[in-house]
Structure formats: C-alpha cells, structure tokens
Amino acid sequence: MCVCSNTTSRRQSGIRIVIVGYGPGGAAAAVSARMFNSEAEIMIITDETYESHRKPGAAMALEFPDTGDLKIEDWSFDALSKNRIEILSDTAVTGGDSKSKTLKLDNSKTLEFDKLILATGGIPAVPEIPGTTLPGVYTIQTMADTSEIGKQLSKMNSIVVVGAGFSGLETAERLISLGKEVHLVVRSRLMRKQLEEPMSAELLTRLPDKLNVNTGVSPTALLGGKKAEGILLDNEPLGADAVIFMTGVRPNTMLAESLGIQIGSLGGIVIDETMMTSINGIFAVGDCVEMKDPLTNEPILLPIASVAARAGRQAGVTAAGRSKVYDNLLRRLQYDHIFNTDIVVIGHSSVSANALGVKTNVQYVEYPTEFAKVALVLTEDGRLIGGQIIASRMGARLGYEILDRVERGAFLKDTPLLRPRHERFREYIESTFGPIR
Ligand SMILES: Cc1cc2nc3c(=O)[nH]c(=O)nc-3n(C[C@H](O)[C@H](O)[C@H](O)COP(=O)(O)OP(=O)(O)OC[C@H]3O[C@@H](n4cnc5c(N)ncnc54)[C@H](O)[C@@H]3O)c2cc1C
C-alpha cells in the first residue's frame, strides 16, 4: 500500500517520517522513531524486494539460499508492519526537493515528508579495468545479487573472488564448502586496513590449502569476449568461470546530492552528532555518510552494519522529536567465524590510526592454549584504541574485554586484559606442584 499520490497530500495528524533504504541503518531508524513517537506516520521506501537488512548475511545465502536465520526478527516486514511502519518495497526514490519536502518516486508519484532519513547505503567499488560489465562478473551488495549468482552456480566450477576483507573471505568460504575451486585475489595482504601485518600473516596460515590465495597482485582486466573467462592479474592470466568483486563500497549519495545536501571530502554525506545533514530535518546514516573519528574528529568512512544500526537508532530518535544523543555511536566491532577461525576487529588498526596522523605502538599477545593471537593498538601514551584477535575460540570473550577498554578510553597499564582461565589455572598448578611439561 502506498500513501502517496500524483498530487501530493498532507496527512491528517502527526508528522510523517520517511526513511529511504531498508538496510540495518534504515530498519533501526524506523524502529527507534516508532519507539519515541507513537503518533508519527513512519514509512520505509526501498528499491529492493528482499528484506534487505539481511545483507550482512548475503554471502552466507550463497550456501543457504532459503535460510530465514539471516533475518533480524524485529526488523522483518511482519514485525515492522505490526509496529505500524509501512514498507514500500520495489520502489526507487529518483529525486526530491528539500524546500517543498517532497520525494519523487519511480512510479511517477510524489511523496511529502516532514522528516527524512537517508539510509541509502553504498555502491560496490569495482576497480576501473576493462571487462567488468561482462556476464559472469558479479558483486554481492544485495540479497538479489546472491540469488542471481545462486542461479548460475551449477555452471561455475572455478571462481575468482577479488578482495580479502570480511565479505571476500566469507564468500570464498561459502564457495569452497559448495565444492568450487576458489582463487582469492589479495592486492597486498589479508585485511590490510583492519589487521596488523603479523595478524594478516597469522590468518593466512589458518586458511585451508584448498583456497588458492594470490597475494601481492592486482586485477588489470577481465578475460573473455562474450562472458568472463577469468582475469588478468598484473597481466598474468588466471582462467575461471566467474569473477566476484568484493572490493568494498563507496557512499551512495545520489539522492542526497539531488536534495542539495552537503557531501564531504571522502565522498560521504556530512552529518552532525544527531545524524542531521546540512539541511534541517533531513538525516543520514550508514554506508552513505562520513562519520567523525572520536579520537581525531577527522571524517572517516565506516561501512559496517553495527555503525549503521547505531546511527540509525540516533537518527530515529531525533527525527521523532527527541533530543537524546547516544554515546558510542561509533561502535567499531567486527566479528566473524570464517574457516574455523574467530576474526575480531575492534576500533583502530595502526593503518587506520596512522592515516589520521595518530602514532601508535602495537603489542602482541599469544595465548597458545587457546590458539589465539591478539594485537593491541595503543597511542604513544598507552591508551588502548583498538585490538585484533585471530583465534580458534575465545574470540568473543577476549573481544569483549578489548571493546570495553577501547570504549572507556582506558590505559592498558591500569586495566590489563584478563588471561584466559586455562592460563591462570596452569599458573596456579605450577605454583603448587612445579612446572608442567
Ligand atoms: C556480503 C556482505 C557481507 C557483509 N557482512 C558484514 C558483517 O558481517 N558485519 C558487518 O558489520 N557488516 C557487514 N557488511 C556491511 C554491511 O552490510 C553494511 O555496512 C550495512 O548493510 C550498511 O547498512 P545501510 O543501512 O547503511 O545500507 P544498506 O544495507 O546498503 O542498505 C541501503 C538500502 O537503500 C536502498 N536504496 C538506495 N538508494 C535508494 C533509492 N534511491 N530508492 C530506494 N531505495 C534505495 C538500497 O537498495 C538498499 O536496500 C557486509 C556487506 C556485504 C555486502
């Protein structure tokens, strides 16, 4: 159902909050707006037909296309409509006018809003090389992309995955468990922006032999005339039936630009601490915005679901007319269990901190009994600003300890990490009975 018309109409009572985008940012914004305003008319518009907040599980859906587990119950179509949040799916917003507070829809209708939240996400950042539009070249940005790859999978034996961040590794893992020959292309090293060099090396040792890892190479062109037949890596051919680019996203600001909203130096929408854009009453959250790094106040791009959801909650509150400003909007926590390995990334790495001019010291801790290696990223004066864990287990527990200290701005010397129970028990036994061999 659509509450819009060819001639725009005002509502009878309450304000109308319109949210464009139904990823984690848009879904969280809608739920929090409803929580803080029971009267408002709240509507989500999305050009997708899937419940698109499931995107962080999109690679998983390659292997389990019908799984409902990827759904966050509170954000499902059903839960939202029970909460009187209307969803207009399969509908794109093609433009708008911030003065008359109207949006243009692709069905040529116009929709009025009182408050607008843009949660338009990112656009896959595919390298500009010849052949990326050939059939057989894919990105995974939506559940529809996954579904499209799924339809062609039976014809693919060997697949190249370009990009070794979380989603590239996840995609490679799923394809291997489907029995495919997988080639992972890594420009420099695994998860270069998130992991210290020794942590990348540790992760590399834990990848299965079945995964063909090509490090230190960049794609220069796709192979094939009518469809992709592989890829040139620094001019060396690598044959394959399909190529999937998992090379990150850039902010999708098309709608924001058409509304005259300020775009920042990194190409994302500029927002304040309440998620308001340069135009009063219009908010933006998620992969389409530039956040402010709490350490330096410099703009940063953080295309991760946890940040989008927390920012969405903030935008929903403000759009609903409340003045609350949440702390820790920038919870930078990424956790995944890939190839039987916990990978946890919290806060800054030395790469991301140094890029903002912050000098760092990195300490490494090994917990052999837990098969874990930890990197602790500290400022020069010893404040913990980030951490990374590569572990067979215990990643979540250690991760919690690091996250807690990073969010409190703690100094490691004042609040050292707890050692795992096994280690402490060993120490106790050794102090009682002598060294254990
Ligand atoms: C395969 C994959 C795995 C990932 N795994 C993780 C993970 O494990 N953990 C994690 O933290 N992050 C993960 N991410 C990143 C995470 O999914 C994103 O950071 C998050 O989805 C961003 O949320 P968002 O609300 O900003 O935008 P999105 O989720 O991108 O949603 C934006 C929505 O807006 C719609 N839209 C845009 N413009 C318009 C328009 N004009 N009209 C109508 N609709 C429009 C889009 O179609 C889309 O539905 C993953 C990403 C991918 C691709």
The ligand as a Gaussian input file, in Angstrom:
#p B3LYP/6-31G(d) Opt

LIG

0 1
 C       28.323000      -9.681000       1.529000
 C       28.415000      -8.677000       2.647000
 C       28.666000      -9.120000       3.933000
 C       28.759000      -8.207000       4.972000
 N       28.991000      -8.675000       6.236000
 C       29.033000      -7.812000       7.264000
 C       29.230000      -8.280000       8.590000
 O       29.384000      -9.485000       8.819000
 N       29.251000      -7.364000       9.606000
 C       29.090000      -6.036000       9.362000
 O       29.113000      -5.232000      10.303000
 N       28.887000      -5.558000       8.122000
 C       28.850000      -6.414000       7.064000
 N       28.648000      -5.938000       5.798000
 C       28.462000      -4.496000       5.611000
 C       27.029000      -4.135000       5.952000
 O       26.157000      -4.977000       5.235000
 C       26.766000      -2.680000       5.620000
 O       27.657000      -1.862000       6.328000
 C       25.336000      -2.297000       6.003000
 O       24.407000      -3.073000       5.279000
 C       25.076000      -0.825000       5.735000
 O       23.767000      -0.548000       6.087000
 P       22.990000       0.695000       5.479000
 O       21.686000       0.707000       6.158000
 O       23.848000       1.883000       5.517000
 O       22.833000       0.400000       3.920000
 P       22.454000      -0.870000       3.073000
 O       22.369000      -2.086000       3.910000
 O       23.379000      -0.878000       1.912000
 O       21.001000      -0.543000       2.560000
 C       20.753000       0.530000       1.691000
 C       19.407000       0.320000       1.046000
 O       18.957000       1.512000       0.425000
 C       18.358000       1.183000      -0.817000
 N       18.366000       2.386000      -1.658000
 C       19.442000       3.127000      -2.003000
 N       19.061000       4.176000      -2.758000
 C       17.722000       4.079000      -2.890000
 C       16.758000       4.868000      -3.567000
 N       17.087000       5.971000      -4.247000
 N       15.447000       4.478000      -3.526000
 C       15.090000       3.357000      -2.813000
 N       15.966000       2.581000      -2.153000
 C       17.268000       2.939000      -2.180000
 C       19.290000       0.072000      -1.305000
 O       18.744000      -0.667000      -2.353000
 C       19.444000      -0.743000      -0.029000
 O       18.355000      -1.596000       0.152000
 C       28.569000      -6.825000       4.718000
 C       28.307000      -6.377000       3.421000
 C       28.222000      -7.295000       2.397000
 C       27.939000      -6.794000       1.011000

